[in-house]
Amino acid sequence: MTELNQTFVADAIAAGTQMAGFDPEKDEAVMLPEGYRIEDLEQYRKAPRITAQTVTIHNATDFTIYVNRFKNEATTVYADLSNTRFTAVIDHPEKDAPAWGRHRATYACPHSRSWETWSKADGKKMTQHDFAKFIEDNLPDVQEPSGSDILMVSRTLEAKKKVDFQSGVRLDNGEVQITYNEEIQGTAGKGTIEIPEVFKLGIPVFEGGDHYALDARLRYRIGDGQLVMWFDLLRPERLLEDAFSQTMASIKETLGDDVMILHADAPR
């Protein structure tokens, strides 16, 4: 092939390449020589071919409003209890109609501040001073005993931080009695502090959600005259499951029967 012919062939290939395209509606494809690529011209269209976005929503009401606005017969919501999250796949595939599943809305059920505060302190051993401060700082969350009784216990613990604790016993009235020795102006004296063994909290699990009753059991340890205190929340996972189930029921009622809710994580 002469140099002129080679140049002509190269120019023809280049011209053909410039005119080559890909029509996604017809499932057509083209083969291009090495060094060339296909450019998607979607950006020049009046609108994109499909909606491809994931919207993160922070409350259940807005989540259902968004899904109702865009849903179709295939729209599916996934309820993921392990991550307390709902994911709506708006353009979900159907049996005989594949779809990309790229239009999504997610509601992650953010926990309330009260729930996070008590959960993080659950089982955490504290000094007498730190325990008293924690209770006083979160006093509005305590429903039983009364706020004034809990406040008195907190301030009594704070006032007795320089005494020598001896022992503790559980009383028949459901309280714990802790015995201590105290020296005042050279005189030794013995005293007791009575603390409720179980106190009841009233806190929401999710932000903006209903309040739940949650029991906390007082724990303590005395060593070398020092008092260490903490609490154990009793079965908090049951409240988490119930709050999630209630949220799911509300979402399902609002979206209607035409939106399926599956108990699983959403597909990638």
C-alpha positions as CSV (number, residue, x, y, z in Angstrom):
1,M,0.0,0.0,0.0
2,T,1.4,3.4,-1.0
3,E,1.9,6.2,1.5
4,L,-1.0,8.0,-0.1
5,N,-3.3,5.0,0.3
6,Q,-2.2,4.6,3.9
7,T,-3.1,8.2,4.6
8,F,-6.5,7.8,2.9
9,V,-7.3,4.7,5.0
10,A,-6.3,6.4,8.2
11,D,-8.4,9.5,7.4
12,A,-11.4,7.3,6.6
13,I,-11.1,5.4,9.9
14,A,-10.9,8.7,11.8
15,A,-13.9,10.1,10.0
16,G,-15.9,6.9,10.7
17,T,-14.9,6.9,14.3
18,Q,-16.1,10.5,14.7
19,M,-19.5,9.5,13.4
20,A,-19.7,6.2,15.3
21,G,-22.1,6.3,18.3
22,F,-23.9,4.1,20.8
23,D,-27.7,4.0,21.0
24,P,-28.6,2.6,24.5
25,E,-32.3,2.3,23.4
26,K,-31.4,-0.1,20.6
27,D,-28.6,-2.0,22.6
28,E,-26.2,-1.2,19.8
29,A,-22.4,-1.2,20.2
30,V,-19.5,-0.3,18.0
31,M,-15.9,-1.4,17.8
32,L,-13.3,1.4,17.8
33,P,-9.6,1.2,16.9
34,E,-7.1,1.4,19.8
35,G,-6.7,5.0,21.0
36,Y,-10.4,6.0,20.6
37,R,-13.2,6.1,23.1
38,I,-17.0,6.5,23.2
39,E,-18.2,9.8,24.7
40,D,-21.7,9.8,26.3
41,L,-23.7,12.8,25.1
42,E,-26.3,12.6,27.9
43,Q,-25.1,16.0,29.2
44,Y,-26.5,17.6,26.1
45,R,-30.0,16.1,26.4
46,K,-32.9,18.1,27.9
47,A,-33.1,15.6,30.8
48,P,-31.0,12.5,32.0
49,R,-32.1,9.1,30.8
50,I,-32.7,7.9,34.4
51,T,-32.8,9.3,37.9
52,A,-29.6,8.2,39.7
53,Q,-29.3,9.6,43.2
54,T,-29.4,8.5,46.8
55,V,-31.2,10.9,49.2
56,T,-30.4,10.7,53.0
57,I,-33.5,11.7,55.0
58,H,-33.4,12.2,58.8
59,N,-37.0,11.5,59.8
60,A,-39.7,9.0,58.9
61,T,-42.3,11.5,57.8
62,D,-40.1,13.1,55.2
63,F,-38.9,9.7,54.1
64,T,-42.5,8.6,53.3
65,I,-43.2,11.9,51.6
66,Y,-40.2,11.5,49.3
67,V,-41.0,7.9,48.4
68,N,-44.7,8.7,47.8
69,R,-43.6,11.4,45.4
70,F,-41.5,9.1,43.1
71,K,-42.8,5.6,43.8
72,N,-44.1,3.2,41.1
73,E,-45.4,-0.3,41.2
74,A,-41.9,-1.8,41.6
75,T,-40.7,0.5,44.4
76,T,-39.5,-1.6,47.3
77,V,-38.4,-0.6,50.9
78,Y,-35.8,-2.6,52.7
79,A,-36.0,-2.7,56.5
80,D,-32.6,-3.4,58.1
81,L,-32.9,-4.0,61.8
82,S,-29.2,-4.7,62.4
83,N,-28.3,-1.2,61.2
84,T,-31.8,0.4,62.1
85,R,-32.1,1.7,58.6
86,F,-34.8,1.9,55.9
87,T,-33.8,2.0,52.2
88,A,-36.3,2.7,49.5
89,V,-35.2,1.5,46.0
90,I,-37.5,3.7,43.8
91,D,-36.6,2.1,40.5
92,H,-36.5,-1.5,41.7
93,P,-36.2,-4.3,39.2
94,E,-39.3,-6.4,38.5
95,K,-39.5,-10.1,37.4
96,D,-39.5,-9.4,33.7
97,A,-38.3,-5.8,33.7
98,P,-34.7,-5.2,34.8
99,A,-33.9,-1.8,36.3
100,W,-30.8,-0.1,37.5
101,G,-32.0,0.5,41.1
102,R,-30.0,3.8,41.2
103,H,-32.7,6.0,42.6
104,R,-32.8,5.5,46.4
105,A,-33.9,7.2,49.6
106,T,-32.4,6.2,53.0
107,Y,-33.7,6.8,56.5
108,A,-31.1,5.7,59.1
109,C,-33.3,6.1,62.3
110,P,-30.8,8.3,64.2
111,H,-30.8,7.5,67.9
112,S,-31.9,10.2,70.4
113,R,-29.3,12.0,72.4
114,S,-30.7,10.5,75.6
115,W,-30.5,7.0,74.2
116,E,-26.9,7.5,73.2
117,T,-25.9,9.0,76.5
118,W,-27.3,6.2,78.6
119,S,-26.2,3.5,76.2
120,K,-22.6,4.7,76.2
121,A,-22.5,4.8,80.0
122,D,-24.2,1.3,80.3
123,G,-21.9,-0.9,82.4
124,K,-19.2,1.8,82.7
125,K,-17.6,1.8,86.2
126,M,-17.4,5.3,87.7
127,T,-16.0,6.9,90.8
128,Q,-18.6,8.0,93.4
129,H,-18.2,11.6,92.2
130,D,-18.5,10.8,88.5
131,F,-21.6,8.6,89.1
132,A,-23.3,11.4,91.1
133,K,-22.5,14.0,88.4
134,F,-23.8,11.7,85.6
135,I,-27.1,11.1,87.5
136,E,-27.5,14.8,88.2
137,D,-26.7,15.9,84.6
138,N,-29.3,13.5,83.2
139,L,-31.9,13.9,85.9
140,P,-34.8,14.8,83.5
141,D,-34.5,11.2,82.0
142,V,-35.2,9.5,85.4
143,Q,-38.9,8.9,85.9
144,E,-38.8,6.7,89.1
145,P,-37.9,7.4,91.8
146,S,-38.9,11.1,91.7
147,G,-36.4,13.7,90.5
148,S,-36.1,15.2,94.0
149,D,-35.2,11.8,95.5
150,I,-32.6,11.0,92.9
151,L,-31.1,14.5,93.3
152,M,-30.9,14.0,97.1
153,V,-29.0,10.7,96.5
154,S,-26.7,12.3,94.1
155,R,-25.8,15.1,96.5
156,T,-25.4,12.8,99.4
157,L,-22.9,10.7,97.4
158,E,-21.0,13.9,96.5
159,A,-21.0,15.0,100.1
160,K,-19.6,11.7,101.4
161,K,-16.7,11.4,99.0
162,K,-14.1,11.5,101.8
163,V,-15.5,8.7,103.9
164,D,-14.4,5.1,104.4
165,F,-17.0,2.8,102.9
166,Q,-17.4,-0.6,104.6
167,S,-20.2,-2.7,103.1
168,G,-23.5,-2.7,101.3
169,V,-26.7,-4.8,101.7
170,R,-29.9,-5.0,99.7
171,L,-33.0,-4.1,101.7
172,D,-36.5,-5.5,101.5
173,N,-37.8,-2.3,100.1
174,G,-35.7,-2.6,96.9
175,E,-33.0,-0.2,97.9
176,V,-29.3,-0.7,98.6
177,Q,-27.9,0.4,102.0
178,I,-24.2,1.3,102.0
179,T,-22.4,1.7,105.3
180,Y,-19.5,4.0,105.8
181,N,-17.2,5.3,108.6
182,E,-16.7,9.1,108.9
183,E,-14.4,11.1,111.1
184,I,-15.7,14.6,112.0
185,Q,-13.5,16.8,114.3
186,G,-11.6,13.8,115.6
187,T,-14.7,11.8,116.3
188,A,-15.4,8.6,114.4
189,G,-19.0,8.0,113.4
190,K,-20.9,5.4,111.4
191,G,-23.6,6.2,108.8
192,T,-25.5,4.8,105.9
193,I,-26.7,5.8,102.5
194,E,-29.7,4.3,100.9
195,I,-29.9,4.2,97.1
196,P,-32.6,2.7,94.9
197,E,-31.4,-0.6,93.4
198,V,-33.5,0.0,90.2
199,F,-34.4,3.3,88.7
200,K,-36.7,3.7,85.7
201,L,-35.9,5.9,82.7
202,G,-38.3,7.5,80.2
203,I,-36.4,8.2,77.0
204,P,-37.0,8.1,73.2
205,V,-35.1,5.5,71.2
206,F,-35.0,7.5,67.9
207,E,-35.0,11.2,67.4
208,G,-38.5,12.6,67.5
209,G,-39.9,9.2,68.5
210,D,-42.0,8.0,71.4
211,H,-40.6,7.7,74.9
212,Y,-40.0,4.2,76.3
213,A,-39.7,3.0,79.9
214,L,-36.2,1.5,80.5
215,D,-35.1,0.0,83.8
216,A,-31.5,0.5,85.0
217,R,-30.1,-1.7,87.8
218,L,-27.6,-0.1,90.2
219,R,-24.3,-1.9,90.7
220,Y,-21.5,-1.1,93.1
221,R,-18.2,-2.4,94.4
222,I,-16.3,-1.4,97.6
223,G,-12.6,-1.9,97.7
224,D,-10.1,-0.3,100.1
225,G,-12.8,2.0,101.5
226,Q,-13.5,3.3,98.0
227,L,-17.0,3.1,96.3
228,V,-17.2,2.3,92.6
229,M,-20.7,2.6,91.0
230,W,-22.3,1.9,87.7
231,F,-25.6,0.7,86.2
232,D,-26.7,-2.0,83.8
233,L,-29.6,-1.3,81.4
234,L,-32.1,-4.1,81.4
235,R,-32.8,-5.5,77.9
236,P,-32.4,-2.3,75.9
237,E,-32.4,-4.3,72.7
238,R,-36.0,-5.1,73.2
239,L,-36.9,-1.4,73.1
240,L,-34.7,-0.9,70.0
241,E,-36.6,-3.7,68.3
242,D,-40.0,-2.4,69.3
243,A,-39.2,1.2,68.2
244,F,-37.9,-0.1,64.9
245,S,-41.1,-2.2,64.4
246,Q,-43.3,0.8,65.3
247,T,-41.4,2.9,62.7
248,M,-41.8,0.3,60.1
249,A,-45.5,-0.1,60.7
250,S,-45.9,3.7,60.4
251,I,-43.9,3.8,57.1
252,K,-45.9,0.9,55.7
253,E,-49.2,2.4,56.6
254,T,-48.3,5.7,54.9
255,L,-46.8,4.2,51.8
256,G,-49.7,1.8,51.2
257,D,-49.8,-1.8,50.2
258,D,-48.3,-1.2,46.7
259,V,-44.9,-0.7,48.3
260,M,-43.4,-3.9,49.5
261,I,-41.2,-3.8,52.7
262,L,-38.6,-6.5,52.9
263,H,-36.7,-7.4,56.1
264,A,-33.2,-7.3,54.7
265,D,-30.4,-4.9,53.8
266,A,-30.8,-3.3,50.4
267,P,-28.9,-4.8,47.5
268,R,-25.8,-2.9,46.4
